[in-house]
Amino acid sequence: MIDFILQSLPSFLRCLDYWGERYQTAIVGAVALVGVWYSTRPAWKQLQLAQKERLAAKYRMNKALYDMFDPTVWFSFDGPKERWEADIDKAFIDECQDILAKKKSFLADLKARVEGSGADDDLRADALNTIDETMVRVRDADRVIVDAELGRIPKGNIHWHTVGEGIDMLGLPLFKKLQQKISDRQSSVVERIVRE
């Protein structure tokens, strides 16, 4: 058996030399591809893990944005007392102005927090638009209250009572609409995390 191996070894080496010279480039290329594939396997797994971590971070940031627009926070200010039949008195006007001042301060703080959040750019833009629209509603209500204080709105005017009774509702539909949009986005992020 050893004699056979020793006799066939020179012909095997000549054959190997012949095919090696002839297909040297192809062999080197194939070995290089196998080497690259083998060496990048851990990196590919790390890239997949990094993608999942990025999606999870996006989910957390979007969730934080969602929580910023929780309607219960918006209603944490006590609304004015109901005065459907009452005259527009100074105490009621002061109460409404105080609530609107708190809401303006809340919106300014909320805007700063949204701008600094790491949520998706389009969700952050929607949130800022929601804040701006709510601020417009608060300013409109403030104008009505000032008009009532100056006597430009007659006593018992339905517009005044609508504003006075609805101060705590200003912006609520906008907040809920934004929360729904964020919730929809969260669903797609979760689907991507699960898929990957």
N, C-alpha and C positions, 0 to 999 in steps of 0.2 A: 504494500500500500504506500509506504514511504517512497519506494522507488518510483512508483507511478506519479506521485506528487512532484518529486524532484525532476522527473523527465518532462512533465507537462508544464512546470513552472516557467521555463524560458518562453515557451510558445504563448502562455497566458500573458506574460509581461509584454511580449511583442504586440499581442492583440490589444492589450490595454494601452500601450504607447500609441499604436496606430489610431485607435478610436479617440484617445485623449487629445491627440494633435488635431484630428479632423473636427471634433465637436467641442473643442476646448471652451470656446465662447459660450456655447449653449449650456455646457455643464457648469461653468462658473456662474452664469446668470441664474440657473436653477438653484444652485447652492445659495447664492445671495438672496434670492426670493424667499427661500425656506428660512434663512437666517433672519431676514427682516420680519417675516410673519411671526416667527417664534419670539423675537425680541419685543415686538409691539403688542403682543397679547396682553400683558399686564397694563400697558398704557391705555389700551382700548377700554379695558374694564374700569380704569380710573376715570377716563373721559365719560363713560356711562354713569358712573357714580357721581361725578361732578355735575352732570346734567340733571340727575335726580335731585341732588342737593340744591341746585339753582331753582328748580321748579318748586321744591318744598319751601325755600326762602321766599319765592314769589307768592306762594300761597299764604304764608304767614304775613307778609306785608300787605297783601290785598285784604286779608282778614282784619288786620289792624285798621285799615282804611274803612272797612265795613263797620267796625265797632265805633269809629269816630262819629258815624252818622246814625247812631242808635237814637231812635225817637224819644226814648225815655230820658236821655240826657237833655234833649231839646225841651222836654216838658218839666225839667227839674225846677224851672222858675214857677213860682205860684202865679196863677192867672188872676186877673182882676175879679172882684166880686161881681156877681150878676146883677145888673141894674137895668133890666129891660124897660121898666116904667119910670125909673128915676130920672131926675134932671141930670144934666152934665155938671157934676160938681167938681170942685177943685181936688178933692181927695181922690176921686176916680181918675181924673186926668193925671195927677201926680203918680198914682199907682201904675197907670199905663205907660207913662214916660219912663218910670223906673224899670219896668219889665223890658221895654224896648232898648234902653241903655244896656241892660244886662245881655240882651240878645245880640246887640251890635258887638259888644266886647267878646261874647262867646264866638261869634262868627269870625272876628278878626283873629282870635286865638286859633280857631279851627283852620282858618286859611293858612296860617303859618305852619301848623302841624301837617297839613296836607302837602304843602309845598316841600317840606322836608322829608316826607315819607318816601319809601322806596317802592311804592306800588307801581303797577304798569303805567306807562306814560298816558295812554288814552283814558284809563280810569282816573288818573290824577287830574287830567284835563276836565273830565266830566264832573269830578268832585268840585273843582274850582268853579266851573260854570254853575253848579248847583248852589254853591255858596254865594256867588254873585247874584243869581236870580233871587235867592232868599233875602239877600241884603236889599235888593230893590223893593221887595215886598215890605220889608221892615221900614225902609225909608218912606214908602207910600203911607203906611200906617202912621208913622211919626208925623207926616204932613197933616193927615186928618186930625190927629190929636192936637197939633198946634192950632189948626183952624178952629177946632172946638174950643180950645182954651181962649182964643182971641174973639170968640163969639161969631165967627163966620159961618158956623153950622148951626142951624136952629135947633132948639131943644126938641128931643124926640125924633131927630132925623134917623131914618133906618140905616143910612150909610155909616153914621157914627156908631150906632149900636153894633152893627156887623163887625166893624173894626175893633171896637172895644171888647166885644165878647170873643172875637177870633184871634186875639193877639197870640195866644199860646198855640194856635194852629198854623201860624205863618211858617211856610217852608216844609211842613210835615209831608205833603204829597211829594214834594221834590226829594226829600230825604228817602222816602220809601221807594221811589222810582230808582234812585241811585243805588240803594241797597239791593234792589232786584237785579240791576245790571252787574253789580259786583258779584252777587251770588251766582249768576249765570256764568260769569268768567271763572269763578272758583270751580265750578263743575267741570269746565274744560281743562283746567290745570290738573285737577285730580285724575281725570281720564288719561292725560298725558303721563302722569307719574305712574299710574297703574300699567299703562301700555309699555312704558320703557322699563 
